[in-house]
Amino acid sequence: MIVVTGATGNVGAPLVAELAAAGEQVTAVSRRPAVLPAGIRHVPADLTDPDSLRPALDGAEALFVLVAGGGAGIDPDAVLGAAKAAGVRRVVLQSSQGVRTRPGAASHAHLVTFEAAVRGSGLEWTILRPGGFAPNAYAWAPSVRERRLVAAPFADVALPVVDPADLAACAAVTLRGGHQSQVYELTGPAPIAPRAQAAAIGAAIGEEVTFVELTRGEAAAAMGAFMPPEVVEGTLDILGSPTPDEQQVSGDVAKLLGRDPRSFAAWAADHAAAFR
């Protein structure tokens, strides 16, 4: 059995669906009730309360760990200890590319700690480090629907954002084993800047979308409504001043899946309904 935490999110939901379609026995873990494929067991639990995970972990062989919100309040050793005590053999951690490219950043501090705990857990482990996510563009959905407008900072700074469906597919491969002690960086097929993302969304909905560039301060104020300050600053640092490594396209998606990663334009076309 494979246990998937964060089972209702951008990665967890397609991962559960992919594993179920492949005939795997899956337990989906989330804090709230979820609509899941037929036959999928759901256990309400929270990584901040490792004891709540125990019913989900009973009989499991592999565990997918998604650390949301930077991991505040989560004790990595307690989570991994609960998994090991339950007989879990393999853990796949969704981390972040920033653990390598910005190891001293406050926004990634807990993931650095979590990676170290995974490596020292005594379990078989694999770490997935995605770059930026295509669904971050959902933040623009209300303004696109209402005014056909995208407002964002750093208009022409490009990053190779990844489709979470690709991340889910890579997680499914590694959860089945054969990738012990491996770290994979997962990106899209080419860097794409916010202005170009807005154009791709316009193409997906068949209407022109206007792009307005925000200052860093304006963007920080908007993001601060739903992100901790250190995460806001860390995110804006990456978006505005990416390192060469952060702009580099990784070959790990193709290595794991045997195909190229999906483009932002393909993601936008698949999710056009959110922007109409």
Phi, psi and omega in degrees: 000145179245129178258129181243113173275161185062037193289350180255003186271188184297331178260315184300318182297309177293332178293314177302314181298318181293316179295319179296317180297332179275000177087012179283148172278123189232139167245123181263129181244129174206163181286332184240164177303154185221149170269117189233161174302153180303137176088358180271127178280136178245135176233119175287126181199168183219132181297339177287349178234083185305329178298331180291343180280340190304317178298329180286327187277344183301118178084005183277148175258326185224150182226128172260123183249118175246118183262103184275155172062029180080354175088015180300133177084001181258131177262104184303318182296324179291318179297312182290327176296319177297320178296314182295319180296331181277354179097009176297137181257332191226136177231136174243121182256128169274110180251225181206145175303330182297341176299325178273316188279335181220061187296338180268000183287136180299328182294339182247008187301317184289328177292325174302315179296318182294319178299317179298320179295320178298315181297327182263010188282341187084357176270158166295135184222152171221140179242129176253126181241089176286154168277213179295153183258135174303320182294354171302338178293344175302336178300337180270352188303315180301317181288330176291315179297318188275323188228003185054051187222137169241127176241121184204157176276167170057058191308322189241021175268118190257140175226148181275075185296148186254143173282126181298339175296324175291319178298317178298317180296321177294320177298318180300318179297313185287331179294337180280353176103173180090008182228036183297136175061033178249145175239124181242131173261130189241121180227173170282184187277345183197148175296143177217132184270162180304319179300317179290327176296318178299320178295322179294323176294319177300317178297323181293325181263356177075023178217151180291137177244123179280140177250132176237127182274128176269154168286165177300319180296318178297317179295319180298320179297318180292317182290331181296346178290340183220008179229146172297152183305319182292329177287321176302309183295318179297319179295315180293327175300316180292315182295324186267328183224063181293148174284162175305323179296324181288340177265355183280137174279127179272149176266008188287329176298312179298323179297319183279325188254347181072022177206164178289153174293158182280146183278164174298321180299321178293319176299314181299319179296321180291332186243025183301329183302330181292340185252358183277000000 
